C-alpha cells in the first residue's frame, strides 16, 4: 500500500460545506489496550462508566458518558468559497480545566466543556479534524474528544435531546455533556503530561471515515523516552504505540509540538529536544537534531511538509526534511511562540517581550513584519488561521483571543472572558487543511 494521502476534499478546516454524512455512533465502547491504558466504558444505558488506568493499576470512576464518532456534522468538501456551514476555534482555558468553542465568524463563544474528570486537568494543545471535532491534550493527564455539532453528539440518556453547553457560563459537570465523546486517561508524571496532539488527514471521500489522532507524552527525566499513541478517532482505542528515546538533549526536554503532513506522518519537536518524524505506515522514526541554541517552542508545517519553528532564543527557524538542516530565518527581539502557515504562503508567529504578531514570507524566507500591534496584549501564545484566512492570536495573560485581518493587520474581533488560555496548536484545523488540501498554483 502506498503512502497515506489527503483526499481531494478541497477544504479541510474547522468549517463545513455539506459533503459527507456523519457516521452513526456505536453504542458501546469498552476496551483496554495491551498497553494497559484504559478507555471509557460507556453505553446509552450506563450511568457509572469506569476506566482502567495503567497509571494506578486500578479501576477509576470518572463519571463520563457517551461514545461516538462525532463527525461534527459533515466532512468539509469543495474549495474555499464565500459560504461555510460553521467554523470554530477551540481554545483551552488551562487553569479552569475547560475548552471554549468560539465561532470564528462573529467571535461568540458557543460552548465551554470540561476536558477531564477534575478541574485541574490543565488542557493546552487542541487539534481539530476535518469534521471540526477537537481532541484536547491535558497536561495533567488524558486526551478528550468533543464534537463540533449536535449531530455528532450522542444522546446517552436516551431522552430524545442532546444535553450540552450553550456558552461560557453553561459548563456541565464531567460526564453530563453529551458532546464530550470520549476520554482516554494518560499519565501526567509531573511536567511530562500529554502535549503534542494531531489528527491525521482523512484519506478517502469521508462518509464513514473517521481519521486517527496522535498524542504524545514524556516518561520521566531518568528514562528520557517519549511515548506516542495513535488512537482510533471514533472510539479512542489505542491502535499504535511508538517509544522514542533521546529526549535528553539540552535543558528541560520533552515532546512539545506536533503536526502531521499530507501522508499522515507525525512531526514532533521537543522543548530543547530533538525533532522527529514517525512514518504513518511503518512507524519508523527519523531524528532531526537541532543546534543547541534553537530552543523549540511552537511548530507548524507548510503545505510541503516543512517545519516553521518559533524559538525561546530570540529567533525564527525553518527545517526542510528533504534537506535535513535547520536554518535560522531571522533574529528577533524576545521570543517567537505559536505559529501557523496560511494558504497565501505566510507564517504567522506570536511574539513575546514585546507582545506582538510577526509574519514571515515562506517563499523568500524573509521576516516581513516584526511588530504587528495587538492592543492590550500581555503574552500572546498561540496562532491559528480560520476558514476565511483571518489570523487568530490567543493571549494567555490578557485572557483574550484576537482575530486579525491578514492584509490590513486590523484587529477585527477581540474575544473576552477566556481564563488563562494557553493554546498554540492547530486550534482551528487550518494547519491540517493546508497539508491535506494545499493551494493549487
C-alpha positions, 0 to 999 in steps of 0.5 A: 500500500502506498503512502497515506494521502489527503483526499481531494476534499478541497477544504479541510478546516474547522468549517463545513460545506455539506459533503459527507454524512456523519457516521452513526455512533456505536453504542458501546465502547469498552476496551483496554489496550495491551498497553494497559491504558484504559478507555471509557466504558460507556453505553446509552444505558450506563450511568457509572462508566469506569476506566482502567488506568495503567497509571494506578493499576486500578479501576477509576470512576470518572463519571463520563458518558457517551461514545461516538464518532462525532463527525461534527456534522459533515466532512468539509468538501469543495474549495474555499468559497464565500459560504461555510456551514460553521467554523470554530476555534477551540481554545483551552482555558488551562487553569479552569480545566475547560475548552471554549468553542468560539465561532470564528465568524462573529467571535461568540463563544458557543460552548465551554466543556470540561476536558477531564474528570477534575478541574485541574486537568490543565488542557493546552494543545487542541487539534481539530479534524476535518469534521471540526471535532477537537481532541484536547491534550491535558497536561495533567493527564488524558486526551478528550474528544468533543464534537463540533455539532449536535449531530455528532453528539450522542444522546446517552440518556436516551431522552430524545435531546442532546444535553450540552453547553450553550456558552461560557457560563453553561459548563456541565459537570464531567460526564453530563455533556453529551458532546464530550465523546470520549476520554482516554486517561494518560499519565501526567508524571509531573511536567511530562503530561500529554502535549503534542496532539494531531489528527491525521488527514482523512484519506478517502471521500469521508462518509464513514471515515473517521481519521486517527489522532496522535498524542504524545507524552514524556516518561520521566527525566531518568528514562528520557523516552517519549511515548506516542499513541495513535488512537482510533478517532471514533472510539479512542482505542489505542491502535499504535504505540511508538517509544522514542528515546533521546529526549535528553538533549539540552535543558528541560526536554520533552515532546512539545509540538506536533503536526502531521503532513499530507501522508499522515506522518507525525512531526514532533519537536521537543522543548530543547529536544530533538525533532522527529518524524514517525512514518504513518505506515511503518512507524519508523522514526527519523531524528532531526537534531537541532543546534543547541541554541534553537530552543523549540517552542511552537511548530507548524508545517507548510503545505510541503511538509516543512517545519516553521519553528518559533524559538525561546532564543530570540529567533525564527527557524525553518527545517526542510526534511528533504534537506535535513538542516535547520536554518535560522530565518531571522533574529528577533527581539524576545521570543517567537511562540505559536505559529501557523502557515496560511494558504497565501504562503505566510507564517504567522508567529506570536511574539513575546517581550514585546507582545506582538504578531510577526509574519514571515514570507515562506517563499523568500524566507524573509521576516516581513513584519516584526511588530504587528500591534495587538492592543492590550496584549500581555503574552500572546501564545498561540496562532491559528488561521480560520476558514476565511484566512483571518489570523487568530492570536490567543493571549494567555495573560490578557485572557483574550483571543484576537482575530486579525485581518491578514492584509490590513493587520486590523484587529477585527474581533477581540474575544473576552472572558477566556481564563488563562488560555494557553493554546498554540496548536492547530486550534482551528484545523487550518494547519491540517487543511493546508497539508491535506488540501494545499493551494493549487498554483 
